[in-house]
Amino acid sequence: MNYEEYIKSYVNRKDSWSLVMGSEDYDSRPLLEKEENLYEEWLKQYSPDMQKQFCMDGLLSGRNQDSKEEAKKWIHAKRRVLFFMKDTNGNPDDDIREWHIGYETNSDGTPKPLHRFYIVLLKWLWALNEVTADNLPVLNKTKEEYIEATWQYPMAQVNVKKLSGGSQLSNEELREYLVDDNNFGLLSRQFQILKPNIIVCGGGSGLLCEFVIDRIYQDFFFEKINDWCYYCTAIDLLVIDSYHPSSRISDTEKFDNMITAVQQVYKLKAYKESLNNQQ
């Protein structure tokens, strides 16, 4: 079965088909409006007191003064990178989407230091947009240079647990949120709205990656390329099983090894395309 036949086989299965960029209903309503409608429903799952602990996430449209333009950038981006994380740390009654990542200021107008968590995300974002079969980016820029270099690339962040927590979330508690059918249904719809084609699963000892492949995209086949990367040819989706951004490990493990593993995916794609062109 070729690509077109594979995709056509899912046209009448809305839950699967709607995960794929290019489905007919993708632009039926603005992406930002769909996010807001989803969160209206999500908040109804909690009491008024619990709602005050809720932290929204999704497309980080606050990086652009015009959120609609950032949404357009995301929709038309060649690589739509979504960072799938466990939870948010100490941000009750907040909305990550509105944050000006790298450009936050204090009340007196002075720049806020960029948290180490987001420095890592911006490094990953830059490298994942630059890596090709023939190019292995070297991560040797300054923090300010990464902020500037990634301005052109949209990004999304999705947390499993939307209620703001502490500095750590145990795998046992994470698993409770992952197996909860109601939470799964809402998370699945969030993925349907965003339709990423690169998903970086940050931490969770493999639980996040398993959830994405075995539940969110359960109708699709993923090939394990290496210890980091799982790739679905049918929908051109790369899932990366990575460390948590705040993990205290070497840069070689956190950055170099990951991007080298991703390059293997693009080399394999290039090789397969060359074989198809020879037929």
C-alpha positions as CSV (number, residue, x, y, z in Angstrom):
1,M,0.0,0.0,0.0
2,N,1.5,3.4,-1.0
3,Y,1.2,6.6,0.8
4,E,-2.0,7.9,-1.0
5,E,-3.8,4.5,-0.5
6,Y,-2.8,4.5,3.2
7,I,-4.1,7.9,3.8
8,K,-7.3,7.3,1.9
9,S,-8.0,4.3,4.1
10,Y,-8.3,6.7,7.1
11,V,-10.5,9.4,5.5
12,N,-13.7,7.9,7.0
13,R,-12.1,7.5,10.4
14,K,-12.2,11.0,11.8
15,D,-10.2,10.5,15.0
16,S,-7.2,9.2,13.0
17,W,-7.6,11.4,9.9
18,S,-7.9,14.6,11.9
19,L,-4.4,14.0,13.4
20,V,-2.9,14.5,9.9
21,M,-2.0,17.9,8.5
22,G,-3.9,18.5,5.3
23,S,-7.3,17.1,6.4
24,E,-10.2,19.0,5.0
25,D,-11.4,20.4,8.3
26,Y,-8.0,21.8,9.5
27,D,-8.8,25.4,8.5
28,S,-12.5,25.3,9.2
29,R,-12.0,27.4,12.3
30,P,-9.0,29.3,13.4
31,L,-6.5,27.3,15.4
32,L,-6.6,29.7,18.3
33,E,-10.3,29.6,18.6
34,K,-10.2,25.8,18.7
35,E,-7.7,26.0,21.5
36,E,-10.0,28.3,23.5
37,N,-13.0,26.1,23.0
38,L,-11.1,23.1,24.1
39,Y,-10.0,24.8,27.3
40,E,-13.5,26.0,28.1
41,E,-14.5,22.3,28.1
42,W,-11.3,21.2,30.0
43,L,-11.8,23.7,32.8
44,K,-15.4,22.4,33.4
45,Q,-13.8,19.2,34.6
46,Y,-12.6,21.0,37.8
47,S,-14.1,22.9,40.7
48,P,-13.6,26.7,40.9
49,D,-10.8,26.2,43.4
50,M,-9.0,23.7,41.2
51,Q,-9.5,25.9,38.1
52,K,-7.2,28.4,39.8
53,Q,-4.4,25.9,39.7
54,F,-4.9,25.3,35.9
55,C,-2.2,26.4,33.5
56,M,-3.0,26.5,29.8
57,D,-0.5,25.5,27.1
58,G,-0.4,24.8,23.4
59,L,0.9,27.0,20.6
60,L,3.3,29.5,22.1
61,S,1.7,32.4,20.2
62,G,2.9,34.9,22.7
63,R,6.3,34.8,21.0
64,N,4.7,37.0,18.3
65,Q,3.0,40.4,19.0
66,D,0.2,39.1,16.7
67,S,-0.9,35.7,17.9
68,K,-2.9,35.1,14.7
69,E,0.3,35.5,12.6
70,E,2.1,33.0,14.9
71,A,-0.8,30.6,14.3
72,K,-0.4,31.0,10.5
73,K,3.3,30.5,10.9
74,W,2.6,27.2,12.7
75,I,0.1,26.0,10.1
76,H,2.5,26.6,7.2
77,A,5.7,25.6,8.9
78,K,7.7,22.8,7.3
79,R,8.5,21.4,10.8
80,R,5.9,21.9,13.5
81,V,7.8,21.0,16.7
82,L,5.7,20.2,19.8
83,F,7.4,19.6,23.2
84,F,5.3,17.1,25.2
85,M,6.1,17.5,28.9
86,K,4.9,16.1,32.2
87,D,3.5,19.2,33.9
88,T,4.1,22.8,34.7
89,N,6.1,24.0,37.7
90,G,4.6,26.7,39.9
91,N,2.4,28.5,37.3
92,P,-1.1,28.4,38.7
93,D,-3.9,30.3,36.9
94,D,-1.5,31.1,34.0
95,D,-1.3,30.6,30.3
96,I,2.1,29.5,28.8
97,R,0.8,30.4,25.4
98,E,1.0,34.1,26.2
99,W,4.6,34.0,27.4
100,H,7.2,36.0,25.4
101,I,9.8,33.3,25.6
102,G,13.2,35.0,25.8
103,Y,11.7,38.5,25.9
104,E,9.9,38.6,29.3
105,T,10.5,41.7,31.4
106,N,10.1,42.7,35.0
107,S,7.8,45.4,36.2
108,D,10.6,47.9,35.9
109,G,11.2,47.0,32.2
110,T,14.4,45.1,32.8
111,P,14.8,41.7,31.0
112,K,13.9,38.6,33.0
113,P,16.5,35.9,32.8
114,L,15.4,33.0,30.6
115,H,14.8,29.9,32.6
116,R,17.1,27.0,31.9
117,F,14.1,24.8,30.9
118,Y,13.4,27.2,27.9
119,I,17.0,27.7,27.0
120,V,17.1,23.9,26.3
121,L,13.8,24.0,24.4
122,L,15.1,26.8,22.2
123,K,18.3,24.9,21.5
124,W,16.3,21.8,20.6
125,L,13.9,23.9,18.4
126,W,16.8,25.5,16.5
127,A,18.6,22.2,15.9
128,L,15.5,20.3,14.9
129,N,14.7,22.9,12.3
130,E,18.3,23.1,11.0
131,V,19.2,19.4,10.9
132,T,19.1,17.6,7.5
133,A,20.6,14.5,6.0
134,D,23.6,16.6,5.0
135,N,23.8,19.0,7.9
136,L,24.4,18.3,11.5
137,P,24.0,21.6,13.4
138,V,26.6,22.4,16.1
139,L,25.1,23.8,19.3
140,N,27.6,26.6,20.0
141,K,25.5,29.7,20.1
142,T,24.9,32.0,23.1
143,K,21.6,32.2,24.8
144,E,20.8,35.5,23.1
145,E,21.7,34.0,19.7
146,Y,19.3,31.1,20.2
147,I,16.5,33.4,21.2
148,E,17.1,35.4,18.0
149,A,17.7,32.4,15.7
150,T,14.5,30.6,16.8
151,W,12.2,33.6,16.3
152,Q,11.3,32.4,12.8
153,Y,10.4,28.9,14.1
154,P,7.0,28.4,15.8
155,M,6.8,26.0,18.7
156,A,4.2,24.3,20.9
157,Q,4.3,23.0,24.4
158,V,1.8,20.5,25.8
159,N,1.8,19.3,29.4
160,V,0.1,16.1,30.4
161,K,-0.9,17.5,33.8
162,K,-2.4,21.0,33.4
163,L,-2.7,21.7,37.2
164,S,0.4,23.5,38.3
165,G,2.6,21.4,40.5
166,G,5.9,21.4,42.3
167,S,9.4,20.8,41.1
168,Q,8.9,17.1,40.4
169,L,6.1,14.8,39.2
170,S,6.7,11.1,39.9
171,N,6.2,8.6,37.2
172,E,3.5,6.9,39.3
173,E,1.5,10.2,39.3
174,L,2.2,10.8,35.7
175,R,0.9,7.4,34.8
176,E,-2.4,8.2,36.6
177,Y,-2.9,11.1,34.3
178,L,-1.9,9.1,31.2
179,V,-4.3,6.3,31.8
180,D,-7.2,8.5,32.7
181,D,-9.6,8.2,29.8
182,N,-11.1,11.7,30.2
183,N,-7.6,13.3,30.2
184,F,-6.6,11.2,27.2
185,G,-9.6,12.3,25.2
186,L,-8.8,16.0,25.9
187,L,-5.1,15.6,25.2
188,S,-5.9,13.7,22.0
189,R,-8.1,16.6,20.8
190,Q,-5.3,19.0,21.6
191,F,-2.9,17.0,19.3
192,Q,-5.6,17.0,16.7
193,I,-5.8,20.8,16.8
194,L,-2.1,21.3,16.6
195,K,-1.1,18.5,14.2
196,P,2.7,18.5,14.9
197,N,5.0,16.6,12.7
198,I,7.9,16.5,15.3
199,I,7.0,15.6,18.9
200,V,9.8,15.7,21.5
201,C,8.8,13.7,24.6
202,G,10.7,15.2,27.5
203,G,11.2,12.8,30.3
204,G,8.9,10.4,32.0
205,S,11.2,7.4,31.5
206,G,9.6,6.5,28.2
207,L,6.0,6.9,29.5
208,L,5.4,10.0,27.4
209,C,6.7,8.4,24.2
210,E,4.7,5.3,24.8
211,F,1.5,7.4,25.3
212,V,2.0,9.3,22.0
213,I,2.7,6.2,19.9
214,D,0.4,3.7,21.6
215,R,-2.6,5.9,22.4
216,I,-2.6,9.3,20.6
217,Y,-1.4,7.7,17.3
218,Q,-2.5,4.2,17.9
219,D,-3.9,3.7,14.4
220,F,-0.5,4.3,12.8
221,F,2.7,2.3,12.5
222,F,5.9,3.7,13.9
223,E,9.3,2.3,13.0
224,K,12.0,2.5,15.7
225,I,15.0,4.1,14.0
226,N,17.3,4.2,17.0
227,D,17.0,4.6,20.8
228,W,15.7,8.2,20.4
229,C,13.6,8.2,17.3
230,Y,10.3,6.6,16.1
231,Y,9.1,7.5,12.6
232,C,5.7,7.1,10.9
233,T,6.2,7.2,7.1
234,A,2.4,7.4,6.4
235,I,1.9,10.7,8.1
236,D,5.5,11.9,8.1
237,L,5.6,12.1,11.9
238,L,8.8,11.9,14.0
239,V,8.5,11.1,17.7
240,I,11.6,11.7,19.9
241,D,12.0,10.0,23.3
242,S,14.2,12.5,25.0
243,Y,15.4,13.6,28.5
244,H,13.6,16.2,30.5
245,P,15.0,19.6,29.6
246,S,16.1,20.2,33.2
247,S,17.9,16.8,33.5
248,R,21.4,17.2,34.9
249,I,23.3,15.4,32.2
250,S,26.0,16.4,29.8
251,D,25.3,18.5,26.7
252,T,26.6,15.6,24.7
253,E,23.8,13.4,26.0
254,K,21.1,16.1,25.9
255,F,21.9,17.7,22.6
256,D,24.6,16.1,20.4
257,N,23.4,12.5,20.8
258,M,19.8,13.5,20.2
259,I,20.4,15.6,17.0
260,T,22.7,12.9,15.7
261,A,19.9,10.4,16.1
262,V,17.5,12.7,14.4
263,Q,19.9,13.1,11.5
264,Q,19.8,9.3,11.0
265,V,16.1,9.6,10.3
266,Y,16.6,12.2,7.6
267,K,19.4,10.2,6.1
268,L,17.2,7.1,6.0
269,K,14.4,9.2,4.4
270,A,16.8,10.5,1.8
271,Y,18.0,7.0,1.0
272,K,14.5,5.6,0.6
273,E,13.6,8.6,-1.6
274,S,16.6,7.9,-3.8
275,L,15.6,4.3,-4.2
276,N,12.1,5.3,-5.2
277,N,13.4,7.7,-7.7
278,Q,15.4,4.9,-9.3
279,Q,12.3,2.8,-9.9
